[in-house]
Amino acid sequence: MGQQEATYDHRAIEERWQREWDDADVFRVPDDAEDPEYVLAMFPYTSGQLHMGHVRNYAITDAFARYRRMDGEEVLHPMGWDSFGLPAENAAEERDTNPREWTERCIEQMRDQFESLGFGYDWEREVTTCDPDYYKWNQWLFTEFRENDLVERQAATVNWCPSCETVLADEQVEGDDELCWRCDTPVTERDLDQWFFKTTEYADDLLESIDDLDGWPTNVRDMQRNWIGRTDGAEVPFTLHTPDGDEDVVAFTTRLDTIHGATYFALAPDHPLAEAAAERDDDVAHFVEEVADPDGDEPQGVRTDITATNPATGEEIPVVVADFVLSDVGTGALMAVPAHDERDHEFAQSHDLPIRQVVEPEDEADADAVDVQEAAYTEDGVLVDSGDYSGLDSETAREELTADIGGAESAVQYQLRDWGVSRQRYWGTPIPIVHCEDCGPVSVPDEDLPVELPEFVHTTGNPLDAAEDWKHTECPECGEPAVRETDTMDTFVDSSWYFLRFTSPDLDDAPFDVDRANDWMPVDEYVGGIEHAVMHLLYSRFVTKAFADLDMLDHREPFEALTTQGMVLGEDGTKMSKSKGNGVSPERITEEYGADTARLFTLRAARPDKDFPWSEEGVRSSRAFLERLLSMAREVDAGATTSDLDPAGEYVARETAATVADATEYFDEMEFNRAVQAVDELVSLLVRYRDRDSVDESVVARGVEVAVKLLAPVAPHVTEECWTTMGGDGFVAEADWPTPDRDVSDHDKATRLVEQTREDVRDIVDTAGIEDPTGVDVVTAPEWMYDVLELAKDADGNVVGSVMSDESLQRHGEDAADYAKDLAAQAPAFPDVLGPDAERATLERAAWLVESEFDAPVRVLAADEADDDVASKAEPGRPAIHVHEG
């Protein structure tokens, strides 16, 4: 890159400061730190390759951590590796290696990439989930939860490849034909005993505490609520009449007020009574085995030889098996009311089942417009054709029916299901259970943890099941021969508590130091992808609450504030991916432009939660910005001082102070794009000011120092170089965050005034066609007009009357009345302006901007200093302008 490298040798600069930070332990947090600011990015899966999305995610947390450190906080900013999981197992299979070797190579490569980007992690706290020292505590957690009745074993349906003789994850089932990813054999389903964490025990707690997560995005909180999916209703028993006898089956409904309109009863395809019907009836068997499609667009089903008695009417109604009824939702059975449910209505029409209206709108005119034969009426209303309940409103009817129907009772259903943690794979935490014929499933004693993985065996089935020496053991209770559990844990277990381990990563006798975790938790700022907005966050919340109930933690929520970062898109606006060929290599960007350029571009392009397209031009612009800042730092007179600034110098000094105030607010809100824009505008102003004939070097020095400090969290390497060049003490990474050295509370008003005035001058010059202005007069309004404005703001509707009743304003006669009328027309949106003295002082300080733009002298005049025909046009916040020419 030739001349560019001579200006900014990013390779040398980055290597130097990374080495210096490491030698000085800049980012290390001592164990005795008191409640450090905990900033955390969701730790990465060890794929071995970073992409620009990674760079953005980790640049966000690094910038915020660096800002908080400069702002005086001790900061905990750790990093670790989510290193178990199926992709590593697949990669090992493809490369004829083992998952551990593959994972360790990936970790080494990714750590190098993180370090080359200058991310300020406390590497002494690094955790790796596939390390036995870590997953020992997954096993301990499993045992502890089991002892406290938070773990159970039950049958669950899994994907099964009969050729490979193994369970497949959903992502290993490929295509519409549902074939095994490895051998293309059609995948079947099989029921296997699985281990579950009882998340449903915490359903209400998980749901209700969402309201307290003020620092979380609204959409994520809504996703959590929807996933938990609480539904209030009633359970009511229907008696089903089968060839084998009568049996009561409970149905859950949110609309018990419609029970008189239930014209059929529906069972899930895998309901025991449906399976019994399939054994008796070939049509039912065919539907259950071949046709039923819960994900289909249309509700499908088949009649059975079973009938049901409606408990409210005594009517006998048909029973169907339908694929829109799910065994794990509600009770796997429902009363169908086609007149008042769209799905029930569609099914009734296609199967010629009765549609009977029992609820109508309260308004008679609306009731006449309802035809339930054409479409279901699904709103609450007034009951009709419902016996003694006719005439009741829906809510009252629900209450009375619940009380009156035998066996009916109020009930709550959740969409949330218990967390199945069993995985039939090798590369995960072994579940610490031994199966004994006499004792049943027995937990491995704590003193025998960790149960380490055996050597990897290439096999078509589960490698743990093939590890005979490892699998066969003794029962911890009776000492008889027993078999180890060959399932491993869901990797979400690893990530459900890793943020706690960072507080004490080397602790040998507990998963985390309780006192320290209580002091340092919750995580103050957590950043990660929206794809983890449900499962990972929900499981982390569940585990945190469980730890709290085990008296191991004072906190019931793990993350106080959450940011879900947007994606980096290709230049075509679509998601970056190798298959689309629109990916950008972080290595190329850091090699060609530097790590700071990559960080700066990803943070200045958009707010953290917004997507943005990659732009090579944007990268080059970011690089140019850093070069300009470095050049200014090398040229600045850092020792310059002054005691008295001219108006132009005071203007720049105030803009510097305002930039500090604005950027600090933006950093607090993690709006790095706006913070960078503010610094960019300050640097541009400093360049313009430095080009004047009369420059106060202390103003430039202060401005550059501020720009360097404000940009330090975003572009840490080049700002360290700038800081040292300017003679700064220590590291800028440890320097004090700047504070405004002037009162800038009125800065927004001043900025609007200056920009409006400059625009007015431009409009006059352009409209009048003035090619060579010889001077510009800027005339402020007379003081009495500011008094009129203040009176108008306080007037209770009668602006003109309030103004003209003021004796001091009456002497201005029609002028005051006319201005009052103008203000009355604007009410209540009155101009928000500076006072007369502050307005004039602001314009005097900014006059140099107009002078440099038009190469003409500028005078700022009070109204009584200017010609009446000019002064009469001035108003508060909108000075009059006169441009001289010739």
Secondary structure by P-SEA (a helix, b strand, c coil): ccccccccaaaaaaaaaaaaaaaaccccccccccccbbbbcccccccccccaaaaaaaaaaaaaaaaaaaaccbbbbbbbbccccaaaaaaaaaacccaaaaaaaaaaaaaaaaaaacccccccccccccccccaaaaaaaaaaaaaaccbbbbbbbbbbcccccccccccccccccccccccccbbbbbbbbbcccccccaaaaaaaaccccccccaaaaaaaaaaabbbbbbbbbbbbbcccbbbbbbbbbccccccccccbbbbccccaaaaaaaaacaaaaaaacccccccccbbbbbbccbbbbcccccbbbbbbbcccccccccccbbbbbccccaaaaaaaaaabbbbbbccccccaaaaaacccccccccbbbbbccccccccccaaaaaaaaaacccccccccccccccccccccccccccccbbbbccccccccccccccccccccccccccccccccccccccccccccbbbccccccccccccccaaaaaaccccccccccaaaaaacccccbbbbbcccccaaaaaaaaaaaaaaaacccccccccccccbbbbbcccccccccccccccccaaaaaaaccaaaaaaaaaacccccbbbbbbaaaaaaaaaaaaaaaaaaaacccccccccccaaaaaaaaaaaaaaaaaaaaaaacaaaaaaaaaaaaaaaaaaaaacccccaaaaaaaaaaaaaaacccccaaaaaaaaaacccccccccccccccccccaaaaaaaaaaaaaaaaaaaaaaaccccccbbbbbbccaaaaaaaaaaaacccaaaaaaaacccccccaaaaaaaaaaaaaacccccccccaaaaaaaaaaaaaaaaaaccbbbbbbccccccaaaaaaccccbbbbbbbcc
